[in-house]
Amino acid sequence: MRAILRALLLLVISCQAWALGLADLTDKDASGGLREALVQGASKAVGQLGTDGGFLNNPKVKIGLPATLAPVEGMLRTMGRGKDLDALVDTMNKAAEQAVPKAKVLLVDAVKKMSVDDARKILAGGDDAATQYFKDKTSAQLAESFLPTVKATTDKLALADKYNKIASKAGSLGLGGDELKIENYVTRKALDGLFLMIAEEERAIRQNPLGAAGSLAKKAFGALGQ
């Protein structure tokens, strides 16, 4: 009986400590710590992807051929067009790698505009609460920022232009989606890859608050484990 009572007492104390951990954080600590962590995570994700091979050599985010090419890929390779298809994959991933560095300014700006209430909700939210905040606040702007760079890169490849012409015919038959233009497809996949990597950085910080870069970030996320 005493052992059971001691276990219950420890459980109550642990729950109270966790609740006080977040509650005792000042507004400055909560928002400042989260900002430090988010800038760290976003910058690292952008840095990993915005380099040569950042997309192409990472199976998690590598951009493959659009699904509309899947039915004819085998036939095209049999006809000796495999090199063209591989060049298209290389170009799409290169385009994403060149576009992603533009994200850093927008992501940091979203962090600066974060309210104290936003910060507390993110700290108390799920493993990807911060990533969802970024998606909500920056997706449209990021797509608009990425698109010109992606298009400038894919326009250099003749097969990309041919793809767009073929896809436009599919559009006239009632088929839609961002795969009707290669630059739209790549832009979406670049955003998917960016948010995937940001989510991974967020999980890493939540699981290991001591690994966070700044003292306020350690304090803010460390409170979650108290």
Backbone as JSON, one array per atom type, in Angstrom:
{
  "sequence": "MRAILRALLLLVISCQAWALGLADLTDKDASGGLREALVQGASKAVGQLGTDGGFLNNPKVKIGLPATLAPVEGMLRTMGRGKDLDALVDTMNKAAEQAVPKAKVLLVDAVKKMSVDDARKILAGGDDAATQYFKDKTSAQLAESFLPTVKATTDKLALADKYNKIASKAGSLGLGGDELKIENYVTRKALDGLFLMIAEEERAIRQNPLGAAGSLAKKAFGALGQ",
  "N": [[0.84, -1.21, 0.0], [1.92, 1.26, 0.83], [3.86, 1.56, -1.12], [2.29, 1.92, -3.36], [1.03, 4.33, -2.72], [3.26, 6.02, -2.65], [4.0, 5.95, -5.34], [1.77, 7.12, -6.55], [1.96, 9.67, -5.43], [4.36, 10.59, -6.52], [3.61, 10.67, -9.19], [1.65, 12.68, -9.17], [3.22, 14.86, -8.36], [4.99, 15.01, -10.53], [3.26, 15.64, -12.65], [2.35, 18.14, -11.77], [4.72, 19.55, -11.86], [5.3, 19.54, -14.58], [3.15, 21.07, -15.55], [3.63, 23.49, -14.26], [6.02, 24.08, -15.44], [5.61, 25.16, -18.06], [3.8, 27.18, -17.36], [5.27, 28.81, -15.66], [7.05, 30.05, -17.3], [8.08, 33.18, -18.52], [6.44, 35.6, -20.63], [8.33, 36.67, -22.32], [10.37, 34.75, -22.24], [9.04, 32.51, -23.3], [8.22, 33.29, -25.94], [10.63, 34.34, -26.94], [12.41, 32.18, -26.65], [11.23, 30.27, -28.31], [11.4, 31.56, -30.77], [14.16, 31.63, -31.16], [14.66, 28.87, -31.45], [13.09, 28.23, -33.7], [14.19, 29.79, -35.75], [16.69, 28.63, -35.82], [16.04, 25.93, -36.57], [14.69, 26.32, -39.05], [16.65, 27.59, -40.56], [18.61, 25.62, -40.67], [17.28, 23.6, -42.09], [16.84, 24.88, -44.56], [19.49, 25.3, -45.27], [20.41, 22.67, -45.62], [18.91, 21.77, -47.8], [19.25, 23.68, -49.8], [21.6, 23.34, -51.31], [24.08, 21.93, -53.55], [22.87, 18.93, -54.67], [21.15, 18.77, -52.57], [18.41, 18.15, -52.74], [18.38, 16.13, -54.74], [20.1, 14.1, -53.8], [18.92, 13.25, -51.51], [16.83, 10.91, -50.42], [14.42, 11.31, -49.07], [13.31, 13.67, -49.96], [13.73, 13.86, -52.65], [12.82, 14.78, -55.91], [10.75, 13.16, -58.02], [9.71, 11.91, -61.29], [6.78, 13.42, -62.67], [3.51, 12.12, -61.92], [1.95, 11.89, -64.17], [3.63, 11.09, -66.16], [4.23, 8.51, -65.59], [2.74, 6.31, -66.84], [3.93, 6.18, -69.35], [6.62, 6.08, -69.02], [8.19, 3.69, -69.04], [7.97, 2.93, -71.74], [9.18, 5.11, -73.02], [11.79, 4.88, -72.07], [12.48, 2.46, -73.2], [12.56, 3.26, -75.8], [14.88, 4.59, -75.89], [14.95, 7.02, -74.61], [15.68, 7.37, -72.04], [17.84, 8.85, -70.99], [16.96, 11.43, -71.39], [14.78, 11.54, -69.65], [16.08, 11.16, -67.2], [17.61, 13.46, -67.19], [15.6, 15.32, -66.92], [14.69, 14.77, -64.32], [17.04, 15.42, -62.89], [17.2, 18.16, -63.49], [14.81, 19.17, -62.39], [15.24, 18.73, -59.66], [17.53, 20.25, -59.28], [16.47, 22.76, -59.79], [14.77, 23.06, -57.58], [16.67, 23.08, -55.53], [17.96, 25.47, -56.06], [15.95, 27.29, -55.64], [15.09, 27.09, -52.95], [16.82, 28.51, -51.04], [15.7, 31.07, -51.03], [13.74, 30.95, -49.2], [14.53, 31.48, -46.59], [14.48, 34.2, -45.7], [11.71, 34.75, -45.69], [10.76, 32.85, -43.87], [12.09, 33.57, -41.5], [10.99, 36.1, -41.19], [8.35, 35.39, -40.64], [8.71, 34.27, -38.15], [9.48, 36.52, -36.68], [7.11, 37.93, -36.64], [5.54, 36.47, -35.0], [3.16, 36.03, -32.41], [2.91, 36.25, -28.78], [0.94, 34.56, -27.87], [0.78, 32.77, -30.03], [3.28, 31.58, -29.73], [3.11, 30.23, -27.25], [1.08, 28.38, -27.83], [2.32, 26.86, -29.78], [4.49, 25.8, -28.36], [3.14, 24.17, -26.57], [1.94, 22.47, -28.28], [1.63, 19.79, -30.75], [4.18, 17.55, -32.12], [4.74, 18.73, -34.58], [3.83, 21.32, -34.49], [5.01, 23.85, -34.81], [5.91, 23.66, -37.43], [3.49, 23.49, -38.8], [2.59, 26.03, -38.26], [4.41, 27.55, -39.75], [3.71, 26.64, -42.31], [1.1, 27.63, -42.56], [1.52, 30.38, -42.44], [3.4, 31.01, -44.43], [3.26, 29.54, -46.85], [1.94, 30.38, -49.29], [3.39, 32.7, -49.99], [5.96, 31.62, -50.22], [5.65, 29.85, -52.39], [5.12, 31.69, -54.43], [7.54, 33.01, -54.42], [9.38, 30.98, -55.05], [8.64, 30.09, -57.61], [9.5, 31.71, -60.0], [12.3, 31.23, -60.05], [12.41, 28.45, -60.25], [11.11, 28.09, -62.71], [12.86, 29.43, -64.44], [15.01, 27.72, -64.41], [13.99, 25.19, -65.25], [13.1, 25.88, -67.78], [15.32, 25.81, -69.35], [15.64, 23.3, -70.25], [14.83, 21.26, -72.9], [13.06, 19.1, -72.86], [11.39, 19.68, -70.75], [9.84, 21.75, -71.72], [8.53, 20.4, -73.76], [7.12, 18.61, -72.21], [5.34, 20.34, -70.88], [3.77, 21.18, -73.02], [2.54, 18.81, -73.81], [1.19, 18.21, -71.45], [-0.55, 20.34, -71.32], [-2.39, 19.69, -73.22], [-3.6, 17.58, -71.98], [-4.87, 19.0, -70.03], [-6.81, 20.28, -71.49], [-8.49, 18.24, -71.84], [-9.77, 18.0, -69.55], [-8.28, 17.22, -67.39], [-6.61, 18.12, -64.41], [-4.7, 19.97, -61.91], [-1.41, 20.59, -60.39], [0.42, 19.41, -62.02], [0.17, 20.06, -64.64], [1.9, 21.96, -65.48], [5.34, 21.91, -65.49], [6.9, 23.55, -63.87], [5.17, 24.34, -61.82], [4.65, 21.94, -60.58], [7.22, 21.23, -59.63], [7.67, 23.36, -57.88], [5.71, 22.9, -55.91], [6.61, 20.42, -54.92], [9.08, 21.18, -53.95], [8.35, 22.82, -51.82], [7.04, 20.91, -50.25], [9.21, 19.29, -49.57], [10.8, 21.12, -48.14], [9.17, 21.74, -45.88], [9.01, 19.22, -44.78], [11.65, 18.77, -43.93], [11.91, 20.86, -42.09], [10.06, 20.01, -40.21], [11.37, 17.74, -39.27], [13.57, 18.9, -38.03], [12.24, 20.31, -36.04], [11.14, 18.23, -34.48], [13.5, 17.1, -33.55], [14.52, 19.12, -31.9], [12.53, 19.29, -29.95], [12.77, 16.77, -28.81], [15.32, 16.81, -27.84], [16.0, 19.21, -26.05], [18.31, 20.39, -24.95], [20.02, 20.43, -27.02], [19.36, 22.6, -28.48], [20.1, 25.8, -29.92], [20.19, 28.38, -28.58], [20.15, 29.92, -25.27], [17.63, 30.7, -24.33], [15.98, 29.15, -25.94], [16.61, 26.59, -25.03], [15.6, 26.83, -22.45], [12.85, 27.28, -22.91], [11.9, 24.99, -24.41], [12.89, 23.06, -22.75], [11.26, 23.24, -20.55], [9.09, 21.76, -21.22], [9.72, 19.2, -20.68], [9.81, 19.0, -18.0]],
  "CA": [[0.0, 0.0, 0.0], [2.8, 2.42, 0.89], [4.52, 1.68, -2.43], [1.3, 2.49, -4.28], [0.86, 5.74, -2.36], [4.45, 6.77, -3.08], [3.94, 6.05, -6.8], [0.76, 8.13, -6.88], [2.48, 10.97, -5.03], [5.35, 10.97, -7.52], [2.89, 10.99, -10.41], [1.04, 13.99, -8.97], [4.29, 15.87, -8.36], [5.51, 15.13, -11.9], [2.26, 16.36, -13.45], [2.35, 19.53, -11.35], [5.96, 20.17, -12.32], [5.16, 19.78, -16.02], [2.22, 22.19, -15.73], [4.3, 24.71, -13.83], [7.12, 24.36, -16.34], [5.15, 26.11, -19.07], [3.13, 28.31, -16.74], [6.25, 29.69, -15.03], [7.82, 30.78, -18.3], [7.59, 34.52, -18.81], [6.1, 35.78, -22.04], [9.59, 36.91, -23.03], [11.07, 33.47, -22.36], [8.28, 31.62, -24.18], [8.3, 33.75, -27.33], [12.03, 34.48, -27.33], [12.99, 30.85, -26.79], [10.69, 29.62, -29.5], [11.96, 32.23, -31.94], [15.53, 31.12, -31.33], [14.61, 27.49, -31.94], [12.53, 28.18, -35.04], [15.19, 30.32, -36.69], [17.71, 27.59, -35.92], [15.53, 24.81, -37.34], [14.41, 26.73, -40.43], [17.93, 27.87, -41.23], [19.28, 24.35, -40.92], [16.55, 22.92, -43.16], [17.15, 25.59, -45.81], [20.89, 25.03, -45.59], [20.56, 21.29, -46.09], [18.27, 21.57, -49.1], [19.67, 24.69, -50.78], [22.98, 23.08, -51.75], [24.18, 20.98, -54.65], [22.48, 17.6, -54.23], [20.3, 18.85, -51.39], [17.2, 17.38, -53.05], [18.66, 14.96, -55.56], [20.78, 13.05, -53.04], [18.17, 12.96, -50.28], [15.64, 10.13, -50.81], [13.2, 11.79, -48.41], [12.75, 14.85, -50.64], [14.06, 13.83, -54.08], [11.66, 15.01, -56.77], [10.69, 12.2, -59.11], [8.92, 12.29, -62.46], [5.35, 13.61, -62.39], [2.71, 10.9, -62.08], [1.4, 11.84, -65.53], [4.6, 10.42, -67.03], [4.38, 7.12, -65.17], [2.25, 5.3, -67.79], [4.74, 6.11, -70.58], [8.05, 6.09, -68.71], [8.81, 2.46, -69.52], [8.03, 2.97, -73.2], [10.17, 6.11, -73.39], [13.13, 4.34, -71.8], [12.71, 1.43, -74.22], [12.84, 3.98, -77.05], [16.17, 5.27, -75.78], [14.78, 8.37, -74.07], [15.97, 7.33, -70.61], [18.72, 9.96, -70.62], [16.14, 12.65, -71.33], [13.99, 11.49, -68.41], [17.0, 11.38, -66.09], [17.97, 14.88, -67.23], [14.46, 16.06, -66.38], [14.74, 14.6, -62.87], [18.16, 16.23, -62.4], [16.86, 19.58, -63.63], [13.78, 19.51, -61.41], [15.84, 18.79, -58.32], [18.42, 21.41, -59.28], [15.61, 23.94, -59.69], [14.33, 23.16, -56.19], [17.84, 23.45, -54.73], [18.25, 26.88, -56.29], [14.84, 28.12, -55.16], [14.89, 27.0, -51.51], [17.45, 29.56, -50.23], [14.82, 32.24, -50.95], [12.78, 30.74, -48.12], [15.03, 31.87, -45.27], [13.98, 35.53, -45.33], [10.27, 34.66, -45.4], [10.58, 32.06, -42.64], [12.53, 34.4, -40.38], [9.99, 37.15, -41.04], [7.19, 34.78, -39.97], [9.1, 34.13, -36.75], [9.47, 37.85, -36.07], [5.72, 38.38, -36.5], [4.83, 35.55, -34.11], [2.67, 36.62, -31.17], [3.16, 35.47, -27.58], [-0.08, 33.49, -27.85], [1.23, 31.79, -31.01], [4.43, 30.88, -29.16], [2.66, 29.29, -26.21], [0.34, 27.3, -28.49], [3.29, 25.99, -30.46], [5.24, 25.08, -27.34], [2.28, 23.15, -25.96], [1.3, 21.7, -29.34], [2.21, 18.51, -31.15], [5.56, 17.54, -32.6], [4.91, 19.56, -35.77], [3.02, 22.54, -34.33], [5.73, 24.98, -35.4], [5.92, 23.45, -38.87], [2.16, 23.87, -39.28], [2.54, 27.5, -38.2], [5.14, 28.01, -40.92], [2.91, 26.34, -43.49], [-0.04, 28.54, -42.6], [1.94, 31.77, -42.6], [4.36, 31.28, -45.51], [3.15, 28.69, -48.05], [1.59, 31.15, -50.5], [4.52, 33.57, -50.33], [7.07, 30.78, -50.65], [5.35, 29.38, -53.74], [5.3, 32.84, -55.32], [8.98, 33.32, -54.47], [10.1, 29.88, -55.69], [8.22, 29.81, -58.99], [10.35, 32.27, -61.06], [13.6, 30.54, -60.07], [12.16, 27.1, -60.77], [10.79, 28.19, -64.14], [14.07, 29.82, -65.17], [15.87, 26.54, -64.51], [13.36, 24.14, -66.07], [12.96, 26.37, -69.15], [16.56, 25.53, -70.09], [15.6, 21.91, -70.7], [13.84, 21.12, -73.98], [12.04, 18.12, -72.49], [10.43, 20.33, -69.86], [8.91, 22.49, -72.59], [7.69, 19.4, -74.42], [6.2, 18.08, -71.2], [4.28, 21.33, -70.66], [2.87, 21.18, -74.18], [1.74, 17.59, -73.73], [0.31, 18.32, -70.28], [-1.61, 21.32, -71.6], [-3.43, 18.96, -73.96], [-4.33, 16.83, -70.96], [-5.73, 19.98, -69.37], [-7.97, 20.54, -72.36], [-9.38, 17.08, -71.74], [-10.41, 18.03, -68.24], [-7.36, 16.82, -66.34], [-6.07, 19.32, -63.78], [-3.63, 19.8, -60.93], [-0.2, 21.36, -60.66], [1.3, 18.7, -62.94], [-0.03, 20.54, -66.0], [3.1, 22.71, -65.8], [6.43, 21.31, -64.73], [7.39, 24.48, -62.84], [4.24, 24.3, -60.69], [4.89, 20.65, -59.92], [8.49, 21.32, -58.89], [7.48, 24.32, -56.78], [4.98, 22.21, -54.83], [7.48, 19.4, -54.34], [10.12, 21.89, -53.2], [7.71, 23.22, -50.56], [6.83, 19.68, -49.46], [10.51, 18.89, -49.04], [11.22, 22.1, -47.15], [8.41, 21.57, -44.64], [9.4, 17.92, -44.21], [12.91, 18.93, -43.22], [11.64, 21.72, -40.93], [9.39, 19.16, -39.22], [12.39, 16.89, -38.67], [14.35, 19.74, -37.11], [11.4, 20.61, -34.89], [11.09, 17.05, -33.62], [14.81, 16.93, -32.92], [14.64, 20.12, -30.83], [11.61, 18.9, -28.88], [13.27, 15.56, -28.16], [16.59, 17.13, -27.18], [16.05, 20.67, -25.84], [19.67, 20.83, -24.65], [20.73, 20.6, -28.28], [18.94, 23.87, -29.08], [21.24, 26.71, -30.03], [20.22, 29.49, -27.63], [19.79, 29.64, -23.88], [16.18, 30.84, -24.18], [15.37, 27.98, -26.57], [16.78, 25.49, -24.08], [14.69, 27.05, -21.32], [11.46, 27.15, -23.35], [11.58, 23.6, -24.72], [13.22, 22.25, -21.58], [10.12, 23.28, -19.64], [8.13, 20.74, -21.62], [10.12, 17.92, -20.13], [9.83, 19.04, -16.54]],
  "C": [[0.87, 1.25, 0.0], [3.47, 2.66, -0.47], [3.57, 2.32, -3.44], [1.11, 3.97, -4.01], [2.04, 6.58, -2.82], [4.43, 6.98, -4.59], [2.94, 7.11, -7.23], [1.25, 9.53, -6.56], [3.49, 11.47, -6.05], [4.68, 11.38, -8.83], [2.26, 12.38, -10.32], [2.08, 15.09, -9.04], [4.81, 16.1, -9.77], [4.55, 15.93, -12.77], [2.24, 17.84, -13.1], [3.59, 20.25, -11.87], [5.88, 20.48, -13.81], [4.27, 21.0, -16.28], [2.88, 23.5, -15.36], [5.43, 25.09, -14.77], [6.74, 25.36, -17.4], [4.56, 27.36, -18.43], [4.13, 29.31, -16.17], [7.12, 30.44, -16.03], [7.23, 32.17, -18.48], [7.24, 34.59, -20.29], [7.37, 35.96, -22.88], [10.34, 35.6, -23.26], [10.37, 32.56, -23.37], [8.45, 32.02, -25.64], [9.75, 33.84, -27.81], [12.69, 33.13, -27.54], [12.52, 30.15, -28.04], [11.27, 30.25, -30.76], [13.38, 31.75, -32.22], [15.51, 29.74, -31.97], [14.1, 27.42, -33.38], [13.5, 28.72, -36.08], [16.29, 29.29, -36.9], [17.24, 26.46, -36.83], [15.29, 25.15, -38.8], [15.7, 26.96, -41.2], [18.66, 26.58, -41.57], [18.61, 23.61, -42.07], [16.85, 23.55, -44.51], [18.58, 25.3, -46.24], [21.12, 23.64, -46.14], [20.03, 21.11, -47.51], [18.82, 22.5, -50.18], [21.11, 24.56, -51.2], [22.96, 22.07, -52.88], [23.9, 19.56, -54.13], [21.56, 17.59, -53.04], [18.99, 18.11, -51.55], [17.55, 16.05, -53.72], [19.25, 13.8, -54.77], [20.1, 12.69, -51.73], [16.88, 12.21, -50.65], [14.34, 10.63, -50.2], [12.52, 12.9, -49.21], [13.01, 14.85, -52.14], [12.78, 13.93, -54.91], [11.72, 14.04, -57.95], [9.85, 12.71, -60.26], [7.46, 12.48, -62.06], [4.57, 12.33, -62.67], [2.14, 10.77, -63.48], [2.34, 11.17, -66.51], [4.74, 8.93, -66.73], [3.9, 6.1, -66.21], [3.15, 5.13, -69.01], [6.23, 6.05, -70.3], [8.76, 4.87, -69.27], [9.0, 2.47, -71.03], [9.11, 3.95, -73.67], [11.59, 5.6, -73.17], [13.47, 3.25, -72.82], [13.09, 2.07, -75.56], [14.15, 4.75, -77.0], [16.09, 6.68, -75.22], [15.07, 8.42, -72.56], [16.84, 8.49, -70.16], [17.95, 11.26, -70.51], [15.33, 12.69, -70.03], [14.88, 11.75, -67.2], [17.43, 12.85, -66.02], [16.85, 15.73, -66.66], [14.44, 15.97, -64.86], [15.86, 15.46, -62.27], [17.82, 17.71, -62.41], [15.81, 19.99, -62.61], [14.37, 19.66, -60.01], [16.81, 19.97, -58.21], [17.61, 22.69, -59.12], [15.15, 24.15, -58.25], [15.48, 23.62, -55.3], [18.17, 24.93, -54.88], [17.17, 27.81, -55.75], [14.77, 28.19, -53.64], [15.6, 28.09, -50.69], [16.61, 30.83, -50.09], [13.87, 32.15, -49.76], [13.24, 31.36, -46.8], [14.46, 33.21, -44.82], [12.52, 35.47, -44.93], [10.01, 33.9, -44.11], [10.98, 32.87, -41.41], [11.54, 35.53, -40.13], [8.75, 36.63, -40.33], [7.48, 34.6, -38.49], [9.02, 35.47, -36.03], [8.04, 38.32, -35.78], [4.91, 37.5, -35.54], [4.4, 36.24, -32.82], [3.04, 35.72, -29.99], [2.19, 34.3, -27.5], [0.29, 32.38, -28.83], [2.34, 30.92, -30.41], [3.99, 29.84, -28.14], [1.89, 28.12, -26.82], [1.28, 26.33, -29.17], [4.06, 25.16, -29.45], [4.43, 23.93, -26.73], [1.64, 22.23, -26.99], [2.02, 20.4, -29.64], [3.61, 18.67, -31.7], [5.79, 18.45, -33.81], [4.12, 20.86, -35.7], [3.7, 23.74, -34.97], [5.75, 24.87, -36.92], [4.58, 23.84, -39.48], [1.99, 25.39, -39.26], [3.24, 28.08, -39.43], [4.32, 27.8, -42.19], [1.78, 27.36, -43.66], [0.38, 29.95, -42.97], [2.76, 32.03, -43.86], [4.13, 30.53, -46.82], [2.9, 29.48, -49.32], [2.75, 32.02, -50.94], [5.71, 32.77, -50.84], [6.86, 30.29, -52.08], [5.58, 30.49, -54.76], [6.78, 33.17, -55.49], [9.76, 32.25, -55.23], [9.88, 29.82, -57.2], [9.13, 30.41, -60.06], [11.69, 31.57, -61.19], [13.45, 29.14, -60.65], [11.93, 27.14, -62.28], [12.03, 28.54, -64.96], [14.99, 28.63, -65.38], [15.27, 25.48, -65.42], [13.21, 24.58, -67.53], [14.19, 26.07, -70.0], [16.56, 24.12, -70.68], [14.48, 21.73, -71.72], [12.72, 20.16, -73.59], [10.99, 18.72, -71.58], [9.39, 21.09, -70.66], [7.97, 21.52, -73.3], [6.67, 18.82, -73.45], [5.03, 19.04, -71.0], [3.28, 21.35, -71.81], [1.95, 19.95, -74.16], [0.72, 17.68, -72.6], [-0.82, 19.29, -70.53], [-2.74, 20.66, -72.39], [-4.27, 18.13, -72.99], [-5.3, 17.75, -70.24], [-6.97, 20.27, -70.19], [-8.96, 19.4, -72.33], [-10.04, 16.99, -70.36], [-9.52, 17.59, -67.1], [-6.71, 18.07, -65.75], [-4.94, 19.03, -62.83], [-2.38, 20.54, -61.34], [0.75, 20.65, -61.62], [1.1, 19.14, -64.39], [1.13, 21.44, -66.44], [4.22, 22.22, -64.89], [6.91, 22.23, -63.61], [6.47, 24.51, -61.62], [4.43, 23.02, -59.88], [6.15, 20.71, -59.06], [8.37, 22.26, -57.7], [6.76, 23.65, -55.62], [5.86, 21.19, -54.13], [8.61, 20.03, -53.52], [9.57, 22.33, -51.84], [7.49, 22.0, -49.67], [8.14, 19.25, -48.8], [11.0, 19.82, -47.95], [10.49, 21.88, -45.83], [8.7, 20.21, -43.99], [10.68, 18.06, -43.39], [12.76, 19.84, -42.0], [11.0, 20.9, -39.83], [10.4, 18.25, -38.53], [13.23, 17.67, -37.67], [13.54, 20.07, -35.86], [11.32, 19.43, -33.93], [12.4, 16.85, -32.87], [14.98, 17.89, -31.75], [13.75, 19.75, -29.66], [12.14, 17.69, -28.11], [14.57, 15.81, -27.4], [16.73, 18.63, -27.01], [17.46, 21.18, -25.58], [20.49, 21.03, -25.92], [20.33, 21.88, -28.99], [20.06, 24.89, -28.97], [21.31, 27.75, -28.92], [19.76, 29.11, -26.24], [18.29, 29.75, -23.66], [15.46, 29.64, -24.81], [15.47, 26.77, -25.66], [15.77, 25.6, -22.94], [13.24, 26.78, -21.71], [11.1, 25.69, -23.6], [11.93, 22.68, -23.55], [12.07, 22.19, -20.6], [9.1, 22.2, -19.95], [8.47, 19.39, -21.02], [10.16, 17.88, -18.63], [8.61, 18.36, -15.94]]
}
